[in-house]
Amino acid sequence: MTKEKDKHLGLRIDTETHDKLKELAEYEGRSINGEVLYLIRQAIKKYENDNK
């Protein structure tokens, strides 16, 4: 079985939000990409738990 390639998502983000996200990611010990994925997964998990 072949693993499907990861998808790419371009995201426009204003400077202030980017700077705050970078600070949060560094505090959590993640890259910005890692932090975005973490936040998305948390939102999906909450949605799924709330809508079962």
Phi and psi restraints in degrees (value plus and minus 20) as a CYANA .aco file:
   2 THR   PHI    -111.8   -71.8
   2 THR   PSI     112.5   152.5
   3 LYS   PHI     -93.9   -53.9
   3 LYS   PSI     110.3   150.3
   4 GLU   PHI     -86.6   -46.6
   4 GLU   PSI     123.3   163.3
   5 LYS   PHI     -83.6   -43.6
   5 LYS   PSI     127.2   167.2
   6 ASP   PHI     -83.5   -43.5
   6 ASP   PSI     128.4   168.4
   7 LYS   PHI    -107.9   -67.9
   7 LYS   PSI     132.7   172.7
   8 HIS   PHI    -127.1   -87.1
   8 HIS   PSI     115.4   155.4
   9 LEU   PHI    -148.4  -108.4
   9 LEU   PSI      94.0   134.0
  10 GLY   PHI    -100.8   -60.8
  10 GLY   PSI     121.3   161.3
  11 LEU   PHI    -159.5  -119.5
  11 LEU   PSI     103.0   143.0
  12 ARG   PHI    -108.1   -68.1
  12 ARG   PSI     113.9   153.9
  13 ILE   PHI    -165.9  -125.9
  13 ILE   PSI     115.9   155.9
  14 ASP   PHI     -91.3   -51.3
  14 ASP   PSI     140.1   180.1
  15 THR   PHI     -80.2   -40.2
  15 THR   PSI     -63.8   -23.8
  16 GLU   PHI     -82.3   -42.3
  16 GLU   PSI     -65.3   -25.3
  17 THR   PHI     -85.1   -45.1
  17 THR   PSI     -60.9   -20.9
  18 HIS   PHI     -79.8   -39.8
  18 HIS   PSI     -66.4   -26.4
  19 ASP   PHI     -82.1   -42.1
  19 ASP   PSI     -61.5   -21.5
  20 LYS   PHI     -88.7   -48.7
  20 LYS   PSI     -59.2   -19.2
  21 LEU   PHI     -84.0   -44.0
  21 LEU   PSI     -61.4   -21.4
  22 LYS   PHI     -82.2   -42.2
  22 LYS   PSI     -62.7   -22.7
  23 GLU   PHI     -82.7   -42.7
  23 GLU   PSI     -65.3   -25.3
  24 LEU   PHI     -81.4   -41.4
  24 LEU   PSI     -66.1   -26.1
  25 ALA   PHI     -80.4   -40.4
  25 ALA   PSI     -64.5   -24.5
  26 GLU   PHI     -83.1   -43.1
  26 GLU   PSI     -61.2   -21.2
  27 TYR   PHI     -81.2   -41.2
  27 TYR   PSI     -59.6   -19.6
  28 GLU   PHI    -103.4   -63.4
  28 GLU   PSI     -24.8    15.2
  29 GLY   PHI      57.0    97.0
  29 GLY   PSI       8.7    48.7
  30 ARG   PHI    -141.4  -101.4
  30 ARG   PSI     142.5   182.5
  31 SER   PHI     -95.7   -55.7
  31 SER   PSI     147.8   187.8
  32 ILE   PHI     -81.3   -41.3
  32 ILE   PSI     -64.0   -24.0
  33 ASN   PHI     -79.7   -39.7
  33 ASN   PSI     -65.2   -25.2
  34 GLY   PHI     -81.7   -41.7
  34 GLY   PSI     -59.1   -19.1
  35 GLU   PHI     -87.0   -47.0
  35 GLU   PSI     -62.6   -22.6
  36 VAL   PHI     -81.5   -41.5
  36 VAL   PSI     -65.6   -25.6
  37 LEU   PHI     -82.2   -42.2
  37 LEU   PSI     -61.4   -21.4
  38 TYR   PHI     -79.4   -39.4
  38 TYR   PSI     -68.0   -28.0
  39 LEU   PHI     -84.3   -44.3
  39 LEU   PSI     -60.1   -20.1
  40 ILE   PHI     -83.5   -43.5
  40 ILE   PSI     -66.1   -26.1
  41 ARG   PHI     -82.8   -42.8
  41 ARG   PSI     -57.7   -17.7
  42 GLN   PHI     -84.3   -44.3
  42 GLN   PSI     -61.7   -21.7
  43 ALA   PHI     -84.4   -44.4
  43 ALA   PSI     -61.2   -21.2
  44 ILE   PHI     -84.6   -44.6
  44 ILE   PSI     -65.3   -25.3
  45 LYS   PHI     -79.2   -39.2
  45 LYS   PSI     -65.0   -25.0
  46 LYS   PHI     -82.9   -42.9
  46 LYS   PSI     -65.3   -25.3
  47 TYR   PHI     -78.5   -38.5
  47 TYR   PSI     -67.8   -27.8
  48 GLU   PHI     -83.8   -43.8
  48 GLU   PSI     -61.3   -21.3
  49 ASN   PHI     -86.2   -46.2
  49 ASN   PSI     -57.5   -17.5
  50 ASP   PHI     -96.8   -56.8
  50 ASP   PSI     -38.5     1.5
  51 ASN   PHI    -141.6  -101.6
  51 ASN   PSI      11.2    51.2
